[in-house]
């Protein structure tokens, strides 16, 4: 995805009275030695961000949170 397209979808709010045509849900995760992160947006409007200073630790925590909120 082009950076400009991503900016329009995520950063720029919709005009007053209009809904966003942007990203409504998705999950992005990453792991490295000594660190892990998850960024998830649900179609119900929740945003879950989990950061850990342990590799492979963020995903199970994010999954549990998403399950608890019914996503």
C-alpha positions as a Markdown table, in Angstrom:
| # | Residue | x | y | z |
|---|---|---|---|---|
| 1 | Unk | 0.0 | 0.0 | 0.0 |
| 2 | Unk | 1.3 | 3.4 | -0.9 |
| 3 | Unk | 2.2 | 5.7 | 2.1 |
| 4 | Unk | -0.3 | 8.4 | 0.9 |
| 5 | Unk | -3.1 | 5.8 | 0.7 |
| 6 | Unk | -2.3 | 4.5 | 4.2 |
| 7 | Unk | -2.3 | 8.1 | 5.5 |
| 8 | Unk | -5.7 | 8.8 | 4.1 |
| 9 | Unk | -7.1 | 5.5 | 5.6 |
| 10 | Unk | -5.7 | 5.8 | 9.0 |
| 11 | Unk | -4.4 | 9.3 | 9.9 |
| 12 | Unk | -6.8 | 11.7 | 8.2 |
| 13 | Unk | -10.2 | 11.8 | 9.9 |
| 14 | Unk | -13.4 | 11.7 | 7.8 |
| 15 | Unk | -15.2 | 15.0 | 7.1 |
| 16 | Unk | -17.8 | 16.0 | 9.6 |
| 17 | Unk | -21.0 | 13.9 | 9.3 |
| 18 | Unk | -19.3 | 11.2 | 7.2 |
| 19 | Unk | -18.0 | 7.8 | 8.2 |
| 20 | Unk | -14.5 | 6.7 | 7.4 |
| 21 | Unk | -13.8 | 4.5 | 4.5 |
| 22 | Unk | -10.6 | 3.5 | 6.2 |
| 23 | Unk | -9.4 | 0.3 | 7.8 |
| 24 | Unk | -12.1 | -1.1 | 10.0 |
| 25 | Unk | -10.3 | -4.1 | 11.3 |
| 26 | Unk | -7.0 | -5.9 | 11.1 |
| 27 | Unk | -4.1 | -7.2 | 13.1 |
| 28 | Unk | -0.4 | -6.5 | 12.8 |
| 29 | Unk | 2.1 | -8.4 | 14.9 |
| 30 | Unk | 5.9 | -8.6 | 15.1 |
| 31 | Unk | 8.5 | -10.5 | 17.1 |
| 32 | Unk | 12.2 | -10.2 | 17.5 |
| 33 | Unk | 14.7 | -11.5 | 20.0 |
| 34 | Unk | 13.7 | -9.8 | 23.3 |
| 35 | Unk | 10.6 | -7.9 | 22.0 |
| 36 | Unk | 7.2 | -8.5 | 20.5 |
| 37 | Unk | 4.2 | -6.3 | 19.6 |
| 38 | Unk | 0.6 | -6.6 | 18.4 |
| 39 | Unk | -1.6 | -3.8 | 17.1 |
| 40 | Unk | -5.2 | -4.9 | 16.4 |
| 41 | Unk | -8.3 | -3.0 | 15.4 |
| 42 | Unk | -11.7 | -4.7 | 15.6 |
| 43 | Unk | -14.8 | -4.0 | 13.5 |
| 44 | Unk | -16.6 | -3.1 | 16.8 |
| 45 | Unk | -14.3 | -0.1 | 17.2 |
| 46 | Unk | -11.8 | -1.5 | 19.8 |
| 47 | Unk | -8.1 | -1.0 | 19.4 |
| 48 | Unk | -5.7 | -3.4 | 21.2 |
| 49 | Unk | -2.0 | -2.7 | 21.5 |
| 50 | Unk | 0.2 | -5.1 | 23.4 |
| 51 | Unk | 4.0 | -4.5 | 23.7 |
| 52 | Unk | 6.3 | -6.9 | 25.5 |
| 53 | Unk | 10.0 | -7.0 | 26.2 |
| 54 | Unk | 9.9 | -10.7 | 25.7 |
| 55 | Unk | 9.8 | -12.4 | 22.3 |
| 56 | Unk | 6.5 | -14.2 | 21.4 |
| 57 | Unk | 4.8 | -12.8 | 24.5 |
| 58 | Unk | 2.5 | -10.2 | 23.0 |
| 59 | Unk | 0.4 | -12.4 | 20.7 |
| 60 | Unk | -1.1 | -14.7 | 23.4 |
| 61 | Unk | -2.0 | -11.6 | 25.5 |
| 62 | Unk | -3.6 | -9.8 | 22.6 |
| 63 | Unk | -5.5 | -13.0 | 21.7 |
| 64 | Unk | -6.9 | -13.2 | 25.2 |
| 65 | Unk | -7.9 | -9.5 | 25.2 |
| 66 | Unk | -9.6 | -9.9 | 21.9 |
| 67 | Unk | -11.5 | -12.9 | 23.1 |
| 68 | Unk | -12.6 | -11.1 | 26.2 |
| 69 | Unk | -14.0 | -8.2 | 24.2 |
| 70 | Unk | -15.7 | -10.6 | 21.8 |
| 71 | Unk | -13.6 | -9.7 | 18.8 |
